[in-house]
Amino acid sequence: MANKKAAVLVAGSWGTALATVLADNGMEVCLWSRREEQVTEINRRHTNSRFLKDTVLSEAIYATTSLEEAVRDAEAVILAATSASMREIAGKLQPYLPPEALLIHATKGFEVETMKRMTSVIAEELPSYDSRRIVVLSGPSHAEEVVLRCPTTIVVAAEEMEAAEAAQDLFINSHFRVYTNPDVTGVEIGGALKNIIALGAGLTDGLGFGDNAKAALMTRGLAEIARLGTAMGANPLTFAGLAGVGDLIATCTSKHSRNWRAGYMIGQGAALEEVLEKMGMVVEGVKTTQAAHILAQRYEVAMPITDALFRVLFEGKTPEEAVEDLMGRVRTHEIEDIAQEASAKWVP
C-alpha cells in the first residue's frame, strides 16, 4: 500500500523542516519550489543547502516545480510561504487543491498591503474551501533544530476543531509534540508580532545593553502583543502559551533567529538595506513592524516598542535615540497596565 501524500509549499527552511517531520511519520512528501536548481538538488542529493546546509533529507521527500504535481492526490497541503507571497501562491493553488485535503499554513506575518492575517488571505484566494478548516501551525520551532529532531512543541489552531485535531495527528511524534487551540486569531497574531520584539532584542544585544534590557524588552513586548491581540479579538490566554511567550523566548534568544540577527546588525550600526542584503532570506519582522504600526493606530492601542522600532527601521532614528525615548516614557503601574491589556476585550 502506497504511503499517504502531503504537499509542502514552498521549499524554504521551515517548509523543508515540516516535510522532514511528515516523512518521519511515514508520509510521502512533495516539496514545491519555483527554482529548478533547488528541485534538482533535493531530488539528486537529498539536501537543501541554501537553507539547511548539509542536512540529509529523507528519501520520502522529493521536489517539483509543478504546483499541479505537488498537490495531486495530497491528503494534506502545507503552506509555508512568506507572508508577502502567500496571496499569489494560494491563488495559484486554487485550480489544483483537492477539496478534501487538509489545508495548513505555517507563516508568521501579516499581508502589509491589507493588514490581514494569513488565514484571511488564504480564504479570499480559495473561496471554494471551507475557511473554518484552515489550520494555522505556530509556536517555538526553529527549522534548524526540527530537522535534527530536537524536542519541539508547537500549537495548531482552527475554527473547526476536527481540522486542528487532524493536523495534530498528522504531525505529532516522539520529538515533535503538537497541542491544539481554538483561537486562530491569537495564534496568528502571537506568531507574527513576536518577530518585532525579536528585532528589538537583537538590537539591544547589538548595542551591548545586556540581559536586563533584553528581559525588560521581552516582558513589555509580550504586553504589547497581548494588548493588540485582545483588541483584535484574541483570547489573552493564548499569549501565555506556545504561540505567545513560548515563541517569543525562542525567537528573542536564539542564534537561529533571522529577526534577532537582523536586529543585532542594526544595533551594531548597519543600515536596514545592508542587513536584508546580507541575510539573503526574508526577515518577517520588518514587514510585520510596518503592519503592527498601522494596526496599533487603527485599534487605538499603545505599542511603544513597536513604534520605536518602526522609527529606527523606516524613519532614520538611531537605535540609541529609540532606547532613550523608551526609557524616558511617562511612569505607569505594571500590574494595572497588564490587567487592562488582558481583560475586557475578548469575547469567547
N, C-alpha and C positions, 0 to 999 in steps of 0.2 A: 504493500500500500504506500502510495507517494506521501511525502510529508506535506503538511499544510503550508500554504504560502503566505508571506507578508511582503508588502512593498514599503520601502522607505525612501522618501523624497525630502532632502537631497543627500548626497554622499559627503557631507562635511564631517567634522569630528564627532558631533553629537549624533547625527544620523547613523554614522558607522558604529558608534558605541551601542546604540539601541539595536542595531542589526545584530551585533555580537550577542547581546542578551537573548534575542529571539532565536538565533541559531543554537545557542546553548540549550534552549528549551525545545529543540527538535524541529524547528521550522526551517523551510527553505526561504531565503530572504533575497529579494531583488532590490539592489540599490540603484536609484536613478540619478544620473548626472548629465549635465549638458556637455561635459568635456570628454572628448573621445579618448584622450591620452590617460585620463583618470580611470575610465572604464577598462581600458586595456590593461593598466597596471593591476587593478583589482582582480580581473579575470585571469591574468597570467601569473602574477607574482603573489597574489593574495595579500597585498599591502595597500595602504592608502597614505603614502609617505608625506604628502603635503600637510596632512592634518594630524597623523598619528605615528609619524616617524617609521620605525621598523617593526611595529606591532604586526604579527602574523594573524590574518583573518581566517575564520573557519571556511572550509571548502563548501559549506552550505550557503555561503554568501557569494552572489555574483552580481554583476552590474550591467547596465544598459543605458543607452542614450534615448531609447524609445519609451515614452511615457505609457503608451498603449501596452507594450510588452510588460513593463514593470508592474502594472496593476491588474493585468489579465488574470482572472481566477484567484485573486488575492482575497484571503479571509479578513485581513486587516491592512489598512493603509495608514502609514505614519508620516505626517508632515513635519519635517524638521528643517524647514526653510528659514531664511532670515525674515524678520518682520517686514522689511522693505519689499521682498519678493513674494510674500505669501499670497497676495491677491492674484498676481499673474499666474502662479503655479496652480492655485486652487481653480482658477478659471480654465486653465488648460486641462485640468483633471476631469472637468465636468462630463465630457463625452465618454469617458472610459471607466469611471468609478462604478464598480459593482454595487447595486443598490443595497445589497445585504451586507456589504463589508463594514467592519468596524472602523470608524474614522477617528484617529487620534492625532492631536498636534502637540508638539513639544517645543514651542517657540516662546521666548520670553521677551515680549515687547509690545508696543502699540504701533498702529499704522499712523505715522506722523501727519499725513495729509488730512485724515478724517478723525483722529483721536480715538479710533475704535480698537477694541480688543480683538485678538486673533479669531476667537470663535464667531464674532460678528462678521468679520471679513470673510471667513470661510463660508458661513451661512449665506451671505449675499451672493457669493460666486457659485454655490452649489444649492440652488433653490429647491431642487427635487429631493435633496437629502434631508431627513428629519433632523433639524438643528438640535433637538433635545438629546440626540445620541452622539453629538460631537464631544469627544473626550479631550481634556487638557491634562498633560503629564508635566509635572514640575517637581521642584524640591532640590536639595543639596546634592549635586551629581556632576562632578567633573568627568568629562569623557575619558580623559587620560587615566583615571582610576577605574572607571567602569570596564574598559577593555582589559584591564589587568585583573578583573574580578575581585577588586577590593570591596569589602562590605559597603553597600549603598542602600539607602532607604529613600523612597520617593512617594509622591501622592498623585492620584488620578481623580479627576472630578468631571461630572457630567450632570445635566439636569435629570436625565433618566438613569437611575442608579444601576439598572441592569447593564447599561453600557459601561459604566465605570467598573463594575464588577467583572465584566468580560475583559476589559483592559487589564485589570488586576490579575486575572487568571492567565492572561497572555504573557505577562512579563515576569511574574513572581518566580523566584527560585532561591537557592540557598545563599546566594550572595547579592541578590537584588530584591529587596523587600518592598512591597507596594501596599500603601494604605489608600482607602477611598475617602472622598469628601464630596458633599453635595453642592459646595459653594464654588461654582465655576468662576464667578466674578472675583472673589477673594484670592483664589489660587492663581488666576492670571495676573491680577494686579500685584500680588506679592512677588511673583517671579519676575515681573518686569521692573518694578521700582527698586528692587534690591540692587540692580545694576548701577543705579545712580549713586547709591550710598557706597558701593564698592569703588567707584571712581573717586569719591571723596576720601575713602580710606587709603587708597593708593596715593592720593595727593598728599595727605598728611604724613604718610611714610616717606614720600619723596622729599618733603620739607624737613624731615628728621624730627618730627614732633613727638614721637614715642607712643607707647601703649596707652597712656592716659588719654591722650587726644583721640586715638582711634576708638577706644572703648566708648568714650562720650559720643563720638560721631555715630557709631553703630547704634547706640541706645536711642539717641534722639532721632536718628534716621528711621528706626523702626516706628517711632511715634509718628513721624511724617507719613510713612507708608500706611499705617492704620488710620490716620486722620483722613487722607484722601480716599482710601479704600472704603471706609464706612460711609463716607459721603456719596460714593458711587454705588452703594447698596450691598457691600460685602459684609459677611459676618466677622466682627472683630476678633473672634476666637481663632479664625483661620491664620491670623498673623502671629499667633503664638505657636504655630505648628511648623511643619516641614516647609511649606511654601512661603512662610514668613521668616521667623527668626532662624530656622534651620538653614535655608538657602542664603540668608544674609551672612551668617557666620562663615559658611564655606566660601562665599564669593569675596568677602572682605579680607580674608586671612590667607588665601592660598596662592602659591606661585603659579597655579594653573589658570587663574582668573585673568581673562583678557582685560576686563574692566579695571581690576586692581593694577595691572601692569601699565595700562594706558594712563591711569591717574598718577601712578608713580613717576612716569616720564614727564608728565605735565608739571608735577611738583618739583622736578629737577630742572625745569626751565624750558622744556621742549614745547613747541607750538603744536596745536591740535593737528594741523595738516601733516606735520612731520611725524607725529605719533601714529596716525592712521596709516600712513605710508609704510612705516617700519613694521607695524603689526601684521599687515598683509591679510588680515581677516576682519570680519565685521565686529565692531565693538558696540553692542546693542545699547549700552548705557548712554552713548552720546545722543542718539535719536530719542531715546526714552526721556532724557533730560528736557529736550525740546517739548515733547508731548506733555510731560508732567507739569512743566512750567505753565502751559496753556490751560491744562485741566485744573490746576490749582486756582487760577483766576476764574475759570468757568464755575467752579463749585464753591468759590469764595473760601478756600482753605489755605491756612498759613503753612508754607513749606520753605522755611528759611535756608535749609541746607541745599535743597534743590535750586532755589533762587540764586544762591551764591555760586553754585557750580555752573548754572546757566550763564551767569555774568562772566565767569572765567572762560568758559568754552566759546561763547559767541559774542561777547561784548568787550573783550580785551582787558578785563580786570585781572590783576595779578593774583596768584594764589595767596600771597601774603596779605593783600588787601581784603580778600574774601574772608580769610580767617579772622582778621581784625574786626570786620563787620559782624561776624557771627558772635565773637566773644564780647562785643560791645552792645549786644541787644538788650532791650529793657528787661529787667528782672521779672521772673514769674515763679509760680509754685509748681513743682514737678508733678505731684500727685493730682492736684486739681486739673492740670493740663492733660495728663494721661486719661483721667476719668472722663473728661469732656470728649476726648478723641474717640474713646471706645464705647460710649454709652448709647446715645439715643437714636442714632440714625439708621440702625439696621433693623429691618422688619423681616422675620423669618417667613 
